[in-house]
Amino acid sequence: MKIINPHSGQFIIEVAEDDEQSLFKKYTTLIKGQADWHSVGLSHRKAIISRYLELLEETLEEGAQLLTKEVGKPLQQSRNEINGARARISWMLDHVDKALAEEVMTATSAITELIRYEPLGVVANISAWNYPYLVGTNVIIPALLAGNAVLYKPSEFATLTGMHMDELLKRAGVPENVFQLAIGAGDVGNRLIDLPLNGYFFTGSYATGHAIYKRVAEKMVPCQCELGGKDPLYVADDVEDIKAVAVATADGAFYNNGQSCCAVERIYVHERVYDAYIKEFIEEVKSWKVGDPLEEGVYIGALTRPAQIDLLNRQVTDAVSKGAIVMTGGKAIAGPGNHFEPTVIAGVTHEMELMKEESFGPIIGIMKVSDDEEAIRLMNDTPYGLTASVYSSSQLRAEKILHKMNTGTGYWNCCDRVSAALPWSGRGHSGFGSTLSHVGLRAFTQPKAYHLKK
């Protein structure tokens, strides 16, 4: 499998893909190691993950450079991602004892009733390329802490980063028979689904997640799917600093080249502040430096996948043909690599693909609304249900709107953020199950009830 730099289009390296035989060998290796890994105890596992945390810091620049070369995100954003992963791991280490502790529910002179949290066994993590450190951390670390063995398939677009993570985990002390990589593209992911694993955790598109869930269902084992979104944002007419709101929400739409499952993908603005918001929003977008993601100060780098250029072109063409106006950007950037201008489109409607289908790129549609009720109706007009955001000077007003959103996360005066302390989950086409928080720590366990009669 050839690894290509998405900015330059140049060949980086070729790596060997797994086949059916090598995957099965890795699976049997993990089967043999998992029980011993669980038996060493949580404190020992925590010590190893703590060392991994230190290694992430020690190799920060190396990891960031590799990530940028492989996926095309700006270098500072790669550094931010690794530091974000470190913060999540720290939170997990601080809270895992409480989350996985034995719980005594009843204790009398006659009987004790308690819950113990046991590992699932050997689990697969089929991961994503847009935030390989973060989405990998969400699964790999709690799975290992809980005593599972992990067969980890990084995306084919983030293979080198996955290999770097594997190296650091092994240097930290994770045994070979507890963590293994599955290297390859979609066919390798398909072979993983065929293995008799004890759990499957996928991050990626709705179409792929839907296919995986159907295939795993007959196995009667846990399957979590963290999928995409068409995340809406509403700017109410009572915002006090329209420029600050425009700057913050532009970042929410375009950070990581817009390649975030929780990126703002649709913006609705109250008609009283629409013109002022559009002006400030476009001014902010035009101020960004676009180009080589390894160059300091670049905010918009390269799209990871070349195929996304065609999708964005199609969305622009469709929107314009139905009456929308391109305010800035609107086309691919000439030259090598996968570059697309940061694009703002006004005059959009829900008849346009841009407002219905996930874009996953540096493009946003902005729509004028007359009141909160219209905003609520339009924000809910989607099969996705990941996040929704409201900017308003009134918390009460914002929470009333967010209460009506069928999403796993609601934001007031912020967007495109994830906290290790809160569960990360979707609804509808955005998937199901949770990572992060105590809920995510327990997602990699199976509770066992004990009735202990004296």
Secondary structure, 3 states (H helix, E strand, C coil): CEEECCCCCCEEEECCCCCHHHHHHHHHHHHHHHHHHHHCCHHHHHHHHHHHHHHHHHCHHHHHHHHHHHHCCCHHHHHHHHHHHHHHHHHHHHHHHHHHCCEEEEECCCEEEEEEEEECCEEEEECCCCCHHHHHHHHHHHHHHCCCEEEEECCCCCHHHHHHHHHHHHHHCCCCCCEEECCCCHHHHHHHHHCCCCEEEEECCHHHHHHHHHHHHCCCCCEEEECCCCEEEEECCCCCCHHHHHHHHHHHHHHHHHCCCCCEEEEEEECCCHHHHHHHHHHHHHCCCECCCCCCCCCECCCCCCHHHHHHHHHHHHHHHCCCEEEECCCECCCCCCCECCEEEECCCCCCHHHCCCCCCCEEEEEEECCHHHHHHHHCCCCEECEEEEECCCHHHHHHHHHCCCCCEEEECCCCCCCCCCCEECEECCEECEECHHHHHHCCEEEEEEEEEC
